[in-house]
Structure formats: structure tokens, C-alpha cells
Amino acid sequence: MRSGAKIAVVGGVFVLFAGGVGYGAHSALGGGDDGGTESKSGAVTKRSGPPSAEEIRTTAKDFLAAWASGQAPRAAQLTNDAAEAEPLLSSFRDGAHVSGVTMKQGKPVGPKVPFTVSATVSYEGASKPWTYASELTVVRGLTTGRPLVDWAPSVVHPQLGEGARLKTGPTAAPPIKAVDRRGRELTKEKYPSLGPVLDQLRQRYGDKAGGKPGVELVISPADGADGADSTVLTLAEGEPGEVVTTLDADVQAAAEQAVKRHSEASVVAIRPSTGEIRAVANNRADGFNAALGGQQAPGSTMKIVTAALLLDKGLVAADRKVECPKNVMYQGRTFHNLDHFDIPDGTFTQSFARSCNTAFIKQIRKVGDDAALSRLARDTFGIGLEWSTGVPTFDGSVPEGAGGEAAAQYIGQGTIQMNALTVASIAATAKNGGFRQPVVVPRSLDGRELATANRPLSGSVWGQLRDMMRATAQWGSGAEAMAGVPGDKGAKTGSAEVDGQATSNSWFAGFAGDLAAAAVVQAGGHGGDAAGPLVASVLKSG
């Protein structure tokens, strides 16, 4: 018990007074509600079933009171994972320097209890009030039958993930004022999707931009995890230094609006002639920057690369006829087209524009090299090289495939991993004729080395590939989505099956003028239906 604390017994309930703050506790301070009923013989039976409304109310009240009064061990014992809960609850005061805590308990909704935290955060003379809302869930303890708070870091703060922690102190990096290519300021408030990007830019370039550190309460990621500290509350303003980015505020605004149409959506826009990233946007409940860090099969958008391979080897030509049957078997695996369509007596352009899987898979034996797709993806499209965009990114992976796995990779399934950034870069390479490594800050800022591909697309391959993407946008599977995009335009649709997911992921890549973009919508279905309109909106803004 903390020194100076006083205990009074009121109606069989202990009340602890510490520094003027009191909370109720049941008959054993370390154990909380025993959750059982006592028989005449003195035996205690374990309760089962969901907690009652009274148990939910009382458990939440006791937990919040213990936490508010600084009794972290006591509060932890009222959870179903005391070992994990106690260090985080303790660091709320010790690491985050939070004091004067009050908790306002809201009306329960089933087992969930909302609450509001009001407190003061102080550090070496700097101080600021802090208020936020969170919620907890009361469950029945599996072994004891007691009603307990279902522990998760988000109980302490809704933005806390596993292993993350709150801490207050001088900022690790001075603040920055990020501006777009025209000098317009980019803030998290106006462009929410840029939150992770701005945090990473600050971490990487804050000390190079000439600013001075401030004092902040931050969420610090788990040890060894990717990501930068995320500011929760600024106690003392630092002096920001300016960081010029390649982003475009107009394109970013369009991307922010576009992803709102679907949950779990991401989009990236790139200038093909330079590789400059114009926009990055996500709409995700978990806050993950999937646009730059996601790792998923890209579906038929990969056919841009596969088509380049087949054209490069002279196995097909845009105007040459190829087979597109309803189904095809390769190495014991059967592949089919959407709704089992076929294209009798059609050209390769028709198969590309309508996304005929079987036309591509039938070419594998003629290629005769399981490493060919992986090699061309790396050497011509830059996929799998180590990019230096200015922020952490996943730069794509096209492993060598064999047998049925190789067939799946030709149509963007199997072990291929991409995200909106890498697919946008593929579209940009097809538009430009050569790979330009994407960047979010100019190379001149830090002199970093950019990735370069071994060779560009040949003139013949480049011309045919662009024309096939134009056909896709004009009359193929991307025509409906791209109908409102003016000028010279091209596209490729994709849908990627995911194990355990009833509806495929929707992918779309396109270009118009000197802008290329790609989007993915989790469980969005066909590429032209969900991801396509997102890309079209972004292209029109550019």
C-alpha cells in the first residue's frame, strides 16, 4: 500500500483515499470480485456465462478508480492479463508523466464501457491538459469466473498497439513543416493519410531541416517495430524545419477523398517521367500505411510485367492471334477466366484488354525459364531492388516460381507480393518506357543513392505495351472506370484471390498524361468495379 494512504470500511467495502482520490474495492484488495457464490458449507462455486450488467458496471468502476489513483498493480489484477497490463498502466504515470487523472465512466453498451480520461501531462516545467476517450470490455475470467477487464493496450489509449507505449520528453527529432512541390503545407489534420509519412519524414529528416526539438507526449512503437513516434500532445512547441516533398496537395486531396469510398482501400500516384510520388492515401481502421508497406498478390495488374516478358521474347505481338480458351491446365493445376469466358480467334491485345488468364498461362512452356519473370521484373521494372524513397517502403517481390506456382505468378497470384506503390510504379514504367525509382523527397535533400534498373523497355515492347493498356482503358475491362478521364490514357484491371476471403481483392493501375496511379481495395471484387474509380478520380485531379 502506498505510504500515507488511508483505508476506511464502508458497508463491507474498502475505500482507499490517496492524495484526495478515493475508489471502491471489494473485500480483498488484491483479488477484486471473487465471482462466486458461497454455499452453506463455505465452498465457493465459479460463475459462468456473460457478466451481468451490475458486474460490468462495478468492474469497470473499480478498474478505472484504481487506475486513476495510480494503483497500477490493483488495476492490473482487475484484468485478465495482469502481467501485461501492469507495466503499461504504471508507465502511464512514470513514462508519460500523467497526473491529476480523473475518469468519467459512460453508459455500458453490452459488455463494452466507454470512458473519458482527463489529466495533466507535465515535463520539466512544461505542462498541458489532456482529455481523450477510450473504452474497455468486461468478460468472464476463464479460470476464476470473475468479471474482469479484457486487457488490450488500447484500453489505456485507443491508438496504442501491441508493444507500443506512451512517453513524454524532448522530441527525438525536431518538428518539421512538410510542404508539397509548390510550397503548400501538408498537415495530418488536412491530409489524414499522410500521418505515417509525415512522422517518418520527421524521424529521418528533422535534424537535417534546421529545426529545434520541443516537448511532446508520443506513442512510441514496439521495440524493433517499423514506424516512427506518433505525436499525441505537444507540451512545448519546437522550432520546425522545412522539408520539401514531391507530393502534390491537389492530387493528395483527390486521393484522400477517393479512398473514403471503401474500407481497406489504398492508392498511390506517381509522375512517370521522374518517379516523384504525388499522392499516398489509405482508408484503414488499423492506421497501417498499406499503400507503401502492404504485401499482397496484385492479381492481373501483374500482366503488365508478364506481357512485357512475352513481347520481349517475341512469343507474342499485340496484333498477333493467341489462344484464349475458357480453361487451361498446367502442371496439374486448372486455371480459368472470369465467368469462364473465351475469345475465339482473338489477338494478344484482346486477351490483355479483357484480362484473359489462359492466354498468358499457355505461353509458359514457350518461355522455358522459371526465373524469366522474376528477372525481368527486377531488371526492367525495378521490382525487388532496394528503393530509397525517403520513407520506409516494401518494394515488391517476384520470387522464382516452378510448376503450377509459376503459372499462378504469370497472372499475379502465387507468391508475388505488391502494394499500391509498386503497382503504380509498374504502370509508370509502362508509360515512361523505363524505370524511375519512386521518391517522396528529392534526392538532393540527403544525397542518397536511388535504385536503377539494368535496362529500359525496348522501343517495340514499350510501344505495344502502352497501346494494349490504352485499349484496356478505351474498350477493355478498364473502360467503364476510365470513361471520364480525358486525354491519352491506359489501364490494367486485376483481382486477386486470397485464402479464407470470400471476395477477391480489387486492383487497378492506370496512367493519364504524366501521372500514373494504382489502387487496391480489400475484398473489393473485380478491379474495374472498386479500385478502378479510385484511380480514375486521382488521375483526373492531375
Steps between C-alpha positions, in 0.01 A plus 500: 500500500630847410636701795246741645197317358202458729243223490148516633245220502160616385225242482744214455688677219852635530544861397854620435584868534830604345581859430132592524389231250284209614384184331289203599633148527349170593592302806853409384716778360714267293222286366193703411166323463539129564225439246354213697224425745558348843308184597398412856811289529718797411593373149511756219352409164642653182260710300460451126335676211533865398548755779183661629427869452589564863827308470589699188425831669681416822807345338544799270455738794757321717754473217472866401518615861813295569664621180408864569649488850830359377446149637630318191540158672143520630363603159700226328350235729158605372599395146536157343871558430656669804857427388456695178273768645706613800809636316289704259272632773806593709668678208190714459629705793869419504579508128228726366517731804123516538349634822172636636311216333122479509287241323142554390324171443238492224191286456588138414399360164487127562838402650670814366539802725606835350691743718671837483842576645586852615850567628805723491826413326809670644872487422776729633284810532287436193142400575177452307150357565412181315158348437410201285243221473551124507305189592542169678323166480406288802520123457467193721836369622565157351654345810343697785162594362559857621392797288820656365607768256603338172853633475630674189741796473220698335326515838766747611479697173311404183809549280726270703588177323676190629834591654454876449520741792429860596795717595561868559825688454713698257423397143740254344496713185409866458158566348474561127280707274442272202400676180395372160689567177340846476572597861153429642507364856401137554350419840344191656185697572438588135643180351446220757657230282832680512529453877743205483695661215540831684609319818762306303622811321541672834691206645731481200545866407405703808860552606603585141232764447634752752227479764522482880342227720191561712338298782231251402292209619542235232401144422823311452483179294603164640873432516619378160176600326492720191357849531574824676379660822151643452424829676198494732544831684746786463601653833759741363531591136829432333625704209409318176732471205357486150503177298403526135329189365403384151134474603232714337232641731230485229571139408531407868161657574344296218664183629373566855145534369529197271596248769204604715274307260617165636636366827846345469592703190838641392618711207832647379569743215840547330639726226636243248770721349672564836369245753378781726220381727205738474259338747475224763165419660344225711165434662567237764370446851844391625687807371754284311658670199410215265550723195877495560549200727234247397593156371228332294459318170417763233283284274487580131671838533811277493415422137666832409831339597411158358393656170831687482683169551306322225541794261870527583553134412306533175248236606206734443423827325223745567326425169587128482236238574524298821281234656269606782301191603259489793733278706855375486698247705865543583706267721189348656327832576195625314461870425197676354386844393244713680159338443681249275501731197706426189614706201482297179755603237608805705821704514736546793370855541149363546624246757687773689215751487242246619747343749503147361689283750526195276668691214788590730534159665512322164825686423695365799642194327624718216688724745686196633663687790344504847714798602412716198208687655688575822803619304306733269300643791827592673716598202243708309225597748720537811285265708704336776778758496565692820323833455588815693181703478568708811265298723481125572333303220451143384637495149334188359600138466480269197666174609593232251213257451480144374218277377150613586641776720672655197169501314330676790774764503448581131156631595602670825416227750726252681785646703521839327464789747417860410327814628350811345845664478666218307205450264485876435872484421438215254236710323739796503777291341260381229404863429855637514685213333748467785510469878535811713528413867211659693596773750301702754783747566757612244835324492665839547374512860745236621696376199374144542557248221192407298434158350546465126380227265744321272317592181190681373225343294599465135328739263284225350395354835432844642279604210296179500460495878373859512260433215358195678448703818331769290268235356415383853402854594307568178299182446636229727439408865606847620281702262211569738726623782713714266214647297522842663880531481598732214792479259748222438428227754573136575398243761518146629248334727566225752334286762695281741363205688592481868480183711213516747348804332172452312546801269821573313706815547442768238806649322530764229792678334478785253666802346385829349729779386808502722335326793469131584304354790402169655246400762402190695174440685489210743217260405391747230444241227577578137764764441287726286215506752668616823865603447445640149289802598755590769782511245286694253421766761868548579604512133238766425638717781844501338 
